[in-house]
């Protein structure tokens, strides 16, 4: 008889792991790509931050040493010799650009400004990447969040159930994408502001010191201008030879 038959045993449900590692490893396609892209961006932020801190510390140390020694230079030759000795310092590279031209203070000032622009580009390398990660990571994480919520609604429609085992994995993936996006963006913002402050301090010191270097470098042009009238005066003082009459 049917009612005497034993009822079928309920199917064994596989326990769902909702820890962050399992959610990341078993995420759906688009969320999986978003999560690993954000993890790569978060690692890249720390790599860039460490490299920039080491670079700026080295440049600041070289610049301070060059400024300390160039303060005792009173002639263009002394200043250019110091620049050759400290060739890796930002200020030394500016002075080397000045040594390649001879002209008025206005001309040398424009050359110094152009050299400072080059140093600005060198000191600001990788900063656009850092700012892009800081700006885009939350929105990339938000894309993963939206897709995860859509996936949860699709599972509800397919299984005709809104139970926790149905929606929990998709909702968990969505929240993990948001969290990793913030994990990449927040250090990027902090690192960008801190490193940008160091870059601004270095360039401000470079611009302030360049005015004195321009004045010293312009002494060579003044010396040439003063020597020309003196040479003309000496040539005019010489007696003019008298041609014999034929």
HUJO-V652976 format. One record per residue. N is the residue number from 0. OMEGA is omega in degrees with one decimal (999 if undefined). D_FIRST is the distance of its C-alpha to the first C-alpha in Angstrom with 1 decimal. Layout:
n & omega & d_first
N & OMEGA & D_FIRST
N & OMEGA & D_FIRST
//
This chain:
n & omega & d_first
0 & -173.0 & 0.0
1 & -175.3 & 3.8
2 & 177.2 & 5.6
3 & 179.4 & 5.4
4 & -178.7 & 6.6
5 & 178.9 & 10.3
6 & -179.8 & 12.3
7 & -179.9 & 15.0
8 & 178.6 & 18.3
9 & -179.7 & 21.1
10 & 180.0 & 23.7
11 & 179.0 & 26.8
12 & 178.7 & 29.7
13 & -179.2 & 33.0
14 & -178.7 & 35.7
15 & 177.5 & 38.4
16 & -178.1 & 41.9
17 & 176.9 & 44.2
18 & -174.5 & 47.5
19 & -178.2 & 50.4
20 & 179.2 & 50.6
21 & 179.1 & 47.0
22 & 179.2 & 47.4
23 & -176.9 & 50.6
24 & -177.0 & 49.3
25 & 179.9 & 46.0
26 & 176.9 & 47.6
27 & -170.4 & 47.0
28 & -178.3 & 49.8
29 & 179.0 & 52.4
30 & 177.9 & 51.9
31 & 178.4 & 52.2
32 & -179.8 & 55.5
33 & -176.7 & 56.8
34 & -178.4 & 56.0
35 & 173.3 & 57.7
36 & 179.3 & 60.7
37 & 176.1 & 61.2
38 & 176.4 & 61.0
39 & 179.2 & 63.7
40 & 179.5 & 65.7
41 & 177.4 & 65.5
42 & -179.7 & 66.7
43 & 178.1 & 69.5
44 & -178.7 & 70.7
45 & 177.8 & 71.3
46 & 179.5 & 73.0
47 & -178.9 & 75.3
48 & -179.9 & 76.1
49 & -179.4 & 77.1
50 & -178.6 & 79.2
51 & 178.4 & 81.0
52 & 178.5 & 81.8
53 & 179.6 & 83.3
54 & -176.6 & 85.2
55 & 176.0 & 86.6
56 & 178.7 & 87.6
57 & 179.9 & 89.5
58 & 179.8 & 91.2
59 & 178.9 & 92.2
60 & 178.7 & 93.7
61 & -179.5 & 95.7
62 & 179.2 & 96.8
63 & 179.6 & 98.0
64 & 179.9 & 100.0
65 & 178.7 & 101.6
66 & -179.4 & 102.5
67 & -179.4 & 104.0
68 & -179.1 & 106.3
69 & 177.2 & 107.1
70 & -179.9 & 108.5
71 & 178.6 & 111.5
72 & -178.1 & 112.1
73 & 179.3 & 115.1
74 & 178.7 & 115.7
75 & -178.5 & 113.6
76 & 178.0 & 114.2
77 & -179.1 & 112.8
78 & -179.4 & 109.8
79 & 177.1 & 109.0
80 & 176.8 & 109.4
81 & 179.2 & 106.9
82 & 177.5 & 104.5
83 & 179.6 & 104.7
84 & 179.5 & 104.2
85 & -171.7 & 101.0
86 & -177.4 & 99.6
87 & 179.8 & 96.0
88 & 178.0 & 96.7
89 & 179.2 & 95.9
90 & 178.6 & 99.4
91 & 177.9 & 101.0
92 & 176.0 & 99.4
93 & -179.8 & 100.8
94 & 178.4 & 104.3
95 & 174.1 & 104.1
96 & 177.7 & 103.5
97 & -177.2 & 106.6
98 & -178.4 & 108.6
99 & -178.9 & 108.1
100 & 175.3 & 109.9
101 & -178.8 & 113.3
102 & -178.9 & 113.8
103 & 179.3 & 114.2
104 & -180.0 & 112.0
105 & 179.3 & 110.1
106 & 179.4 & 109.3
107 & 178.1 & 108.2
108 & 177.4 & 106.1
109 & 177.2 & 104.1
110 & 178.7 & 103.6
111 & 178.3 & 102.4
112 & 178.0 & 99.9
113 & 177.6 & 98.6
114 & 178.2 & 98.2
115 & 175.5 & 96.3
116 & 177.5 & 93.9
117 & 177.9 & 93.2
118 & 176.3 & 92.6
119 & 178.3 & 90.3
120 & -179.9 & 88.2
121 & -178.9 & 88.1
122 & -178.0 & 87.2
123 & 178.9 & 84.5
124 & -179.9 & 82.7
125 & 177.9 & 78.8
126 & 175.1 & 79.1
127 & 177.1 & 77.7
128 & 179.6 & 74.6
129 & -180.0 & 74.1
130 & 178.4 & 74.5
131 & 176.9 & 72.1
132 & -180.0 & 69.4
133 & -176.7 & 70.1
134 & -171.1 & 69.9
135 & -174.6 & 67.0
136 & 178.4 & 64.5
137 & -179.6 & 63.1
138 & 175.0 & 62.5
139 & 175.7 & 60.9
140 & 177.5 & 58.6
141 & 175.8 & 58.0
142 & 176.1 & 56.9
143 & 178.7 & 54.3
144 & -179.9 & 53.2
145 & 180.0 & 52.8
146 & 179.0 & 50.8
147 & 178.1 & 48.5
148 & 175.9 & 47.8
149 & 178.2 & 47.2
150 & 178.7 & 44.8
151 & 178.6 & 42.9
152 & 177.3 & 42.6
153 & 177.9 & 41.4
154 & 176.6 & 38.6
155 & 179.8 & 37.6
156 & -178.2 & 37.5
157 & -175.1 & 35.6
158 & 177.7 & 32.8
159 & -177.8 & 32.8
160 & 177.6 & 33.2
161 & -178.9 & 36.3
162 & -176.6 & 35.0
163 & 178.4 & 37.5
164 & -179.8 & 36.0
165 & -172.2 & 36.6
166 & -174.0 & 40.1
167 & -179.1 & 41.6
168 & -178.6 & 42.6
169 & 178.0 & 44.4
170 & 177.8 & 46.1
171 & 176.1 & 47.1
172 & -178.7 & 48.7
173 & -179.1 & 50.6
174 & 177.8 & 52.0
175 & 178.4 & 52.9
176 & 177.8 & 54.9
177 & -177.7 & 56.8
178 & -179.3 & 57.5
179 & 174.6 & 58.9
180 & 176.7 & 61.0
181 & 178.5 & 62.6
182 & 176.5 & 63.0
183 & -172.5 & 65.0
184 & -174.4 & 67.0
185 & 175.1 & 68.1
186 & 179.7 & 69.9
187 & 178.9 & 71.4
188 & -179.3 & 72.9
189 & -179.6 & 74.4
190 & -179.1 & 75.7
191 & -179.0 & 77.2
192 & -180.0 & 79.1
193 & -179.3 & 80.4
194 & 178.8 & 81.5
195 & 176.3 & 83.0
196 & 178.2 & 85.1
197 & 177.6 & 86.4
198 & 179.3 & 87.2
199 & 178.8 & 89.1
200 & 179.9 & 91.1
201 & -178.5 & 92.1
202 & 177.1 & 93.2
203 & 176.9 & 95.1
204 & 179.7 & 97.1
205 & 179.4 & 97.7
206 & 179.8 & 99.0
207 & -178.3 & 101.3
208 & -176.5 & 102.8
209 & 179.1 & 103.3
210 & 177.3 & 106.0
211 & 178.6 & 108.2
212 & 177.9 & 107.5
213 & 179.7 & 108.6
214 & 179.5 & 111.8
215 & -179.2 & 112.6
216 & -180.0 & 111.8
217 & 178.8 & 114.0
218 & 179.2 & 117.0
219 & 177.5 & 117.4
220 & 178.1 & 117.8
221 & 179.1 & 120.3
222 & 177.4 & 122.2
223 & 179.9 & 122.4
224 & 179.6 & 123.6
225 & -177.8 & 126.3
226 & -179.6 & 127.5
227 & 176.4 & 128.1
228 & 179.4 & 130.8
229 & 178.4 & 132.4
230 & 177.7 & 132.6
231 & -179.9 & 134.1
232 & -179.8 & 136.6
233 & 179.5 & 137.7
234 & 179.0 & 138.2
235 & 179.2 & 140.3
236 & -179.5 & 142.5
237 & 178.0 & 143.5
238 & 178.7 & 146.9
239 & -179.2 & 146.8
240 & 179.9 & 148.8
241 & -178.9 & 151.9
242 & 178.3 & 152.4
243 & 179.8 & 155.9
244 & 179.6 & 158.0
245 & 999 & 158.8
//
